[in-house]
Amino acid sequence: MRIAVISDIHGNLEALKEAFSNIEKRKVDTVVCLGDLVGYGPYPNEVVEFIKEKHILNILGNYDAAVLEKKFNYIRDNKINKFSMPWAADELKEENKSYLKALPEKISLEFSHKKICFVHGSTRSINEYLKEGSREAREVMESFTGDVLVCAHTHIPYENNYGSKILINDGSIGKPKIGRPNGTYVIMDVRDGNVYAELVEFTYDYEKTISAMEKKGIIKACIDNIRTGKEYV
């Protein structure tokens, strides 16, 4: 079973389309999205509709939840979010809000005797950061009862082993924090009782995204992030 894992698209349709084209060439069996379809980028509706059209398994992200509730419970109360969250909430069509509202907060699957759990933040919270090598990651993996935990939210991809258990982060399709304007995702190959993870980094025409952001009046800090792959708050 070959599974592509994507997340943190954040309204960046150009990056999502390039990622999906890239994934199709790799002959995967299914695609799982770990949420955060909206926020920051210029195309929240188009991203949700693309995910629906392709019948991609999906879970709720913390930014999705914040946009639905129009509250900062799940995101940081900073300059960027004070612009981006209400902007995305106002842009999002009611049918797309209904789609997001119906999403689960986790998906559990089993292949080749391996129990795999997909979450946005962690098993404890939708907005908990499981940064590579962190205390939080260690605590979560100590109590995790499955074989593989796949998370997102940090926007930085990695794979770590915790004894016989594996923690994988797929990074971000549309809002990179890797210091480069490239998206990332993961291909998981589950076979013969083993799990192999390939971290994939791809390029796309980010200037198209930037042009759309400028036309829609999205603030410069969001645009700078797309251009540099660095976070600006």
N, C-alpha and C positions, 0 to 999 in steps of 0.2 A: 504494500500500500504506500503510494507516494502522495504526500499531503503538502500543499503549498499553504503557508501561513502568512497572512498580511494583516496590517493594522495601521492605525493613526494616519489615515488618509487626509483628514482635516480639510475637506473641500477642494483638494488638489486633483482635479479630473485628469489633467495631462499626465501626471505621474501615475495615476491609477490605470489609465489606458495602456501606458507603456509597460507597467508591471504585468498586467494581464496578458498582453501580447508576448512578453518574455516568458511568462509561466506556461502559456499554451505550447510553446516550443519544447518544453521540458517534459511533456506527456505525464502530467500528474493525474491522479485518480479523483481528487477533490481539492477544493480550496476552502479554507476556514479564515474568517476575518475576526479579529479581536477587538473590533469597535473603534470609536472615535472617527466616525465618518465625516463629522462636521466641525466647524470652528476654524478660524484663521484664513482659510482659502476662499476663493471666489465662487465656488460651485457646489454648495451644500446639497441642493436638490438633485443636481445631475449625478453626484457621487452616490447618493442614496438610491436613485433610480438605476444606476449602472449595477450596483450590488444586487438589487432586486431582480433586474433583467437576467443576470447571469446565474441566479439561484444559488448565490454563495451563502454558505452557513455563516451566521454572524451573531455576535454578542454585543451587549451594550457597553459603550465606553464611558469614562467619567465625563468627558466633554459633551457627549450626547446627552447624558443625564442632566448636566448643568443647563444646556440649551432648552431641554424640555421643561425644566422647573424654573428657568430664568433666575437661578440662584447661584451663589458662589460656594455652595456646600461641597462641591466635588472638584473645584478648580481654585487656583490661587487668585486672590483679589489684587490684581495688579493692573498697570496701564493697558497692556495688550488685551487682557481678558475683559476689562471694562468696556473696551470697544468691540471685541470679537464676539463675545457671548451674546449680547443683545442683538448685534447685527445678524448673526446666524439665526437666532430665534425669529427675528422679523422676516428673514428671507425664506425660511423653511415652510413649504406647503403643508397644509393640514394632513393630507394623506401620507406624507413622509414623516411627519411627527407621529402619526398613528403607528407606522411601521417601527419606528424607534422604540415607542412605548411598549410594544409587544415583544421586544427582544429579551432573551434570558441573560443572566449575568455570568453564566459559565456553560460550557459544553463538555460532557465526558464521553469519550469513545474508547473502544477496546479493539485492538488489532494484534494479531500474532501473539496473544497472551500478554500484551502490554496495555496497561490502563493509562490513558492519556487524558489530562484535564486542561482545558483551554480557558484562561481568564484574561481580563484586561489588566488589572493592577496586580492583585494577589488573591489567594483563597480567602484572605481575611477582609479585604476591602477593595472596592473598585478603583480607588485612587491611591493605593499604597505603592510606593516605588520599590521594586525589587532590583536595586542596582547591583551590578556584578560584584560578588565578594562581600556584600553588605551583611550587617547583623540581621536585618529584616529578612533577607533571602535565606540565611542560615536557619533562622527560627521557623520560617514557613516550611522549608524543606524537611526539617526535623519532624514536624507534625503531619506532613503530607503523606497520605496512605497509598497513593498511586505510584506509577513508575516514572511518568514524565509529566512535568508541569510546564506549560507553554504560556508565557505572559507577554505583555506589551508595555505601553505607558511611559517607559523611560526614553523611547526613541533611539536607543543604542543597542544594537544586536550583540548577543553573546551566547555561549553554551558553557555550562558548568556541571560537573558531576558532584553529587553528594552521596558518597557510597555507591549503592546500586541505583540511586535515583538521579534523574537528569532534569536540570532547569534550563529552559531555552527562552530567549527573548528575540523576537523577530525584527525589532527596530522600528522603522517608520517608512511608510510609502511616501507620504506627502509633506512631512515637516521634519526634515533631518536635523539631528544634533550631533553629527559625526565630524563636523568641520569641513564638509564637502556638500555640494548641492545635489546629492544623489539619494535615491530611495534605497531601502533595503527590505528584504523579506527572507523567509526561511523555506527550504524544501526539506521535509522529513521523509525518510525512507524507512518504513517499518517492515522488517522481514526476518524470518528465521529466528524470532525471539530477540532481535536486536533493533535498536533505533539509531539511525545515522542522520545527522543534521548538517545541511549545507547552508551557510549564510551567504546570501546573494546580494550584491550591490549593483545597481543599474543606473544608467544615465537617462535623462529625458530632456526635452526642450523646455527648461524651466523659465526661459524668457517669455514663453506664451502665457504661463501662469502669472508671471509678474505683470505683463501687459494687462491682463484681465483684472488683476488686483488694483492696479493704478486707475483703470477706467471706473471701477466700482468704489473708489475712494477708501480702500483699505489702508490702514496706517503703515507708515514707513518701517516700523520695527518688524512687522510681519513680513513685509517684502524683503527686508535685509536678511531675515532668516532663510527664506527660500533661496536667495542668491548665494549665501555663504555657508549654509549648513550649521550656523552657530545660533544659539538662543539669545534673544534680546528681550529684556523685561522692562 
